């Protein structure tokens, strides 16, 4: 695979790293070419549900100039390799499994998760919170964009999950994508979600959506003691703004950081905000 960032400032490697239970997840690793920057603490990036790396290029292209970056795709992504001979089940795509994958992959890359700074979005954010409260994951800091307290899918999507996965492509094209483009107001977010839906693995999308809708993050959040920033944008209509703020209030060391838009959190301009926050909470 060619470097999706086309970066001249960092060396790139695509790996399939073993997570929990024999699952191998596509992991993209960038290491700055400048030795002093390469020696910096890694940042682990966990994208959102079905999110593709192209939506994160502006932020990642800036970050890899300053730090090693480990970008881990969760199980529902196209490139994930399930254990040989395994028929994937709803439970395989659970939030607890995502959290255990993250811990295992970072360790298998030779890093201590508790010595890394973490950045995540939506599903990735929720998975990190789950791992922290259950003790299956440790972080130095975590900057979490739009975590889901619960996955409240529209009724038509709940109904859709009862259909065989192979009927999804025309339904996505005729119903899901037009609905999303009507629902979402941010132009950048609209483009990213259209791309995401068109590239999603429909079989895994069905399994993941059925697993996620049974999940709630609330129980045990008070046990999380690591520094956590909850990043929210009022213009983001796909993630519950008030619930995200409530998550921060439940955390022992949580803080809300508001940004102009969800798209802003995918741009290079968010990196100094993240780095300033990390410096402040770790001094």
C-alpha positions as CSV (number, residue, x, y, z in Angstrom):
1,X,0.0,0.0,0.0
2,X,1.2,3.5,-0.8
3,X,1.3,6.1,1.9
4,X,-2.3,7.6,1.8
5,X,-0.8,10.9,3.1
6,X,1.9,11.0,0.5
7,X,4.2,12.3,3.3
8,X,7.8,13.2,2.7
9,X,8.3,13.9,6.4
10,X,7.7,10.4,7.7
11,X,8.3,6.7,6.8
12,X,5.2,4.7,6.3
13,X,4.3,1.1,6.9
14,X,1.1,-0.9,6.6
15,X,0.8,-3.8,9.0
16,X,-1.8,-6.4,9.9
17,X,-1.3,-6.7,13.6
18,X,-3.0,-9.4,15.8
19,X,-5.5,-8.0,18.3
20,X,-7.7,-10.0,20.6
21,X,-8.9,-13.5,19.8
22,X,-6.8,-14.0,16.7
23,X,-8.2,-11.0,14.8
24,X,-5.7,-9.1,12.7
25,X,-6.5,-5.4,12.2
26,X,-5.0,-3.1,9.5
27,X,-2.7,-0.7,11.3
28,X,-0.9,2.2,9.6
29,X,2.3,3.4,11.2
30,X,4.2,6.6,10.4
31,X,7.6,7.4,11.9
32,X,9.0,10.9,11.4
33,X,12.3,11.0,9.5
34,X,13.8,13.6,11.8
35,X,15.3,11.6,14.7
36,X,14.3,13.9,17.5
37,X,10.7,13.8,16.3
38,X,10.8,10.0,15.9
39,X,11.9,9.7,19.5
40,X,8.7,11.5,20.7
41,X,5.9,9.7,22.4
42,X,3.6,7.9,19.9
43,X,0.0,9.0,19.4
44,X,-2.5,6.2,18.8
45,X,-5.4,7.2,16.5
46,X,-8.6,5.2,16.5
47,X,-11.1,6.3,13.8
48,X,-14.9,6.2,14.1
49,X,-17.4,3.6,12.9
50,X,-16.6,2.5,9.3
51,X,-14.5,5.7,9.0
52,X,-11.8,5.6,6.3
53,X,-8.3,7.1,6.5
54,X,-8.9,9.6,3.7
55,X,-11.2,11.6,6.0
56,X,-8.3,12.1,8.4
57,X,-5.5,13.1,6.0
58,X,-5.3,16.8,6.9
59,X,-4.7,16.0,10.6
60,X,-2.5,13.0,10.1
61,X,-0.3,14.6,7.5
62,X,0.5,17.4,10.1
63,X,0.9,15.0,13.0
64,X,3.3,12.6,11.4
65,X,5.8,15.5,11.0
66,X,6.0,15.7,14.8
67,X,5.4,12.3,16.3
68,X,5.1,8.6,15.5
69,X,1.5,7.9,14.7
70,X,-0.2,4.5,15.0
71,X,-3.6,4.4,13.2
72,X,-5.7,1.3,14.1
73,X,-8.8,0.3,12.2
74,X,-11.5,-1.4,14.2
75,X,-13.0,-4.8,13.3
76,X,-15.9,-3.6,11.1
77,X,-13.5,-2.1,8.5
78,X,-13.0,-3.7,5.1
79,X,-9.4,-4.8,5.6
80,X,-9.9,-6.6,8.9
81,X,-8.8,-10.3,8.8
82,X,-11.0,-12.5,11.1
83,X,-9.6,-15.8,12.4
84,X,-9.3,-18.5,9.7
85,X,-12.5,-20.5,9.3
86,X,-14.5,-18.3,11.7
87,X,-18.0,-17.3,10.8
88,X,-18.3,-13.7,12.2
89,X,-20.9,-13.1,14.9
90,X,-22.6,-10.1,16.3
91,X,-20.6,-10.5,19.5
92,X,-17.3,-10.3,17.6
93,X,-18.0,-6.6,16.9
94,X,-18.7,-5.6,20.5
95,X,-17.2,-2.6,22.2
96,X,-15.3,-4.7,24.7
97,X,-13.6,-6.6,21.9
98,X,-12.5,-3.3,20.2
99,X,-10.9,-2.1,23.5
100,X,-9.0,-5.4,23.9
101,X,-7.8,-5.2,20.3
102,X,-6.4,-1.8,20.9
103,X,-4.4,-2.9,23.9
104,X,-3.1,-6.0,22.2
105,X,-2.1,-4.2,19.0
106,X,-0.2,-1.5,20.7
107,X,1.7,-4.0,22.8
108,X,2.4,-6.2,19.8
109,X,4.0,-3.2,18.1
110,X,6.3,-2.9,21.1
111,X,4.7,0.0,23.0
112,X,3.2,0.4,26.4
113,X,-0.4,1.7,25.9
114,X,-0.1,3.6,29.2
115,X,2.8,5.6,27.8
116,X,1.0,6.6,24.6
117,X,-1.3,9.6,24.0
118,X,-4.5,8.5,22.3
119,X,-6.9,10.3,19.9
120,X,-10.2,8.8,18.8
121,X,-13.5,9.5,17.2
122,X,-17.1,8.2,17.9
123,X,-16.9,4.4,18.1
124,X,-13.1,4.6,18.8
125,X,-13.8,7.1,21.6
126,X,-16.4,4.9,23.2
127,X,-14.2,1.8,22.9
128,X,-11.3,3.6,24.7
129,X,-13.7,4.7,27.5
130,X,-14.9,1.2,27.9
131,X,-11.4,-0.2,28.1
132,X,-10.4,2.4,30.7
133,X,-13.4,1.8,33.0
134,X,-13.1,-2.0,32.7
135,X,-9.3,-2.0,33.2
136,X,-8.6,-3.7,29.8
137,X,-6.8,-0.6,28.4
138,X,-4.5,2.1,29.9
139,X,-3.6,5.4,28.4
140,X,-1.4,8.4,29.3
141,X,-4.0,10.8,27.9
142,X,-7.0,10.5,25.6
143,X,-8.5,13.2,23.5
144,X,-11.9,11.8,22.4
145,X,-14.0,13.3,19.7
146,X,-17.8,12.8,20.0
147,X,-17.9,9.6,22.1
148,X,-21.2,7.7,21.9
149,X,-22.9,7.1,25.2
150,X,-25.3,4.8,23.4
151,X,-25.8,4.0,19.7
152,X,-29.3,5.4,18.9
153,X,-29.9,4.4,15.3
154,X,-33.0,5.7,13.5
155,X,-35.9,3.3,13.3
156,X,-35.4,2.6,9.6
157,X,-31.8,1.5,10.4
158,X,-33.0,-0.8,13.2
159,X,-35.5,-2.3,10.8
160,X,-32.8,-2.6,8.1
161,X,-30.6,-4.6,10.4
162,X,-33.1,-7.5,10.3
163,X,-32.5,-7.8,6.5
164,X,-29.8,-10.0,4.9
165,X,-26.6,-8.0,4.4
166,X,-26.7,-8.5,0.7
167,X,-29.7,-6.2,0.3
168,X,-27.8,-3.4,1.9
169,X,-26.0,-1.8,-1.1
170,X,-29.2,-0.6,-2.9
171,X,-30.8,0.4,0.3
172,X,-27.7,2.4,1.3
173,X,-27.7,4.1,-2.1
174,X,-31.4,4.8,-2.2
175,X,-32.2,5.5,1.5
176,X,-29.2,5.7,3.9
177,X,-27.0,8.1,1.9
178,X,-29.8,10.5,1.0
179,X,-31.0,10.5,4.6
180,X,-27.5,11.2,5.9
181,X,-27.0,14.0,3.4
182,X,-30.3,15.6,4.5
183,X,-29.5,15.1,8.2
184,X,-25.9,16.4,8.3
185,X,-25.4,20.1,8.0
186,X,-21.5,20.3,7.9
187,X,-20.3,20.1,4.3
188,X,-17.1,18.3,5.3
189,X,-18.9,15.8,7.5
190,X,-21.4,15.2,4.7
191,X,-18.6,14.3,2.3
192,X,-16.8,12.0,4.8
193,X,-20.0,10.1,5.7
194,X,-21.0,9.6,2.0
195,X,-17.5,8.2,1.4
196,X,-17.7,6.0,4.4
197,X,-21.1,4.5,3.5
198,X,-20.1,3.8,0.0
199,X,-17.0,1.9,1.1
200,X,-18.4,0.0,4.1
201,X,-18.3,-3.7,4.4
202,X,-22.0,-4.4,4.4
203,X,-21.9,-7.8,6.2
204,X,-19.8,-6.3,9.0
205,X,-21.9,-3.1,9.1
206,X,-25.0,-5.3,9.9
207,X,-23.2,-7.2,12.6
208,X,-21.6,-4.1,14.1
209,X,-24.8,-2.1,14.2
210,X,-26.7,-4.9,15.9
211,X,-23.9,-5.2,18.5
212,X,-23.5,-1.5,19.1
213,X,-27.2,-0.7,19.6
214,X,-27.2,-2.8,22.8
215,X,-24.4,-0.9,24.3
216,X,-24.4,1.8,27.0
217,X,-21.2,3.5,28.4
218,X,-22.6,5.0,31.6
219,X,-22.0,2.3,34.2
220,X,-18.5,2.7,35.8
221,X,-17.3,5.9,34.1
222,X,-16.4,7.3,37.5
223,X,-13.6,4.6,37.7
224,X,-11.7,6.3,34.9
225,X,-8.9,8.4,36.3
226,X,-6.7,9.2,33.3
227,X,-6.8,12.7,31.8
228,X,-9.6,12.7,29.2
229,X,-10.7,15.5,26.9
230,X,-14.1,15.2,25.5
231,X,-14.2,17.1,22.2
232,X,-17.6,18.3,21.0
233,X,-19.1,20.5,18.3
234,X,-22.6,22.0,18.5
235,X,-23.0,21.8,14.8
236,X,-22.5,18.0,14.9
237,X,-26.0,16.5,14.6
238,X,-24.9,12.8,14.4
239,X,-23.5,12.7,17.9
240,X,-25.3,13.6,21.1
241,X,-23.7,16.9,22.3
242,X,-25.3,16.9,25.7
243,X,-24.5,13.2,26.4
244,X,-20.8,13.9,25.5
245,X,-20.7,16.7,28.0
246,X,-22.3,14.5,30.6
247,X,-19.6,11.8,30.0
248,X,-17.0,14.4,30.8
249,X,-18.8,15.3,34.0
250,X,-18.8,11.7,35.1
251,X,-15.1,11.3,34.6
252,X,-12.7,11.8,37.5
253,X,-10.3,13.8,35.3
254,X,-12.5,14.8,32.4
255,X,-12.7,18.1,30.5
256,X,-14.9,19.4,27.7
257,X,-13.2,21.0,24.7
258,X,-15.6,22.7,22.2
259,X,-14.5,23.1,18.6
260,X,-16.3,25.0,15.8
261,X,-17.4,21.9,13.9
262,X,-16.8,18.1,13.6
263,X,-14.8,18.8,10.4
264,X,-12.5,21.1,12.3
265,X,-11.4,18.1,14.4
266,X,-10.3,16.4,11.2
267,X,-8.0,19.3,10.2
268,X,-4.4,20.2,11.0
269,X,-5.7,23.1,13.1
270,X,-6.8,20.8,15.9
271,X,-3.3,19.4,16.5
272,X,-1.9,22.4,18.5
273,X,-5.1,22.4,20.6
274,X,-4.6,18.7,21.4
275,X,-0.9,19.1,22.1
276,X,-1.5,22.1,24.3
277,X,-4.0,20.2,26.3
278,X,-1.7,17.2,26.7
279,X,1.1,19.5,27.9
280,X,-1.2,21.1,30.4
281,X,-2.6,17.9,31.9
282,X,0.7,16.1,32.2
283,X,2.9,18.8,33.6
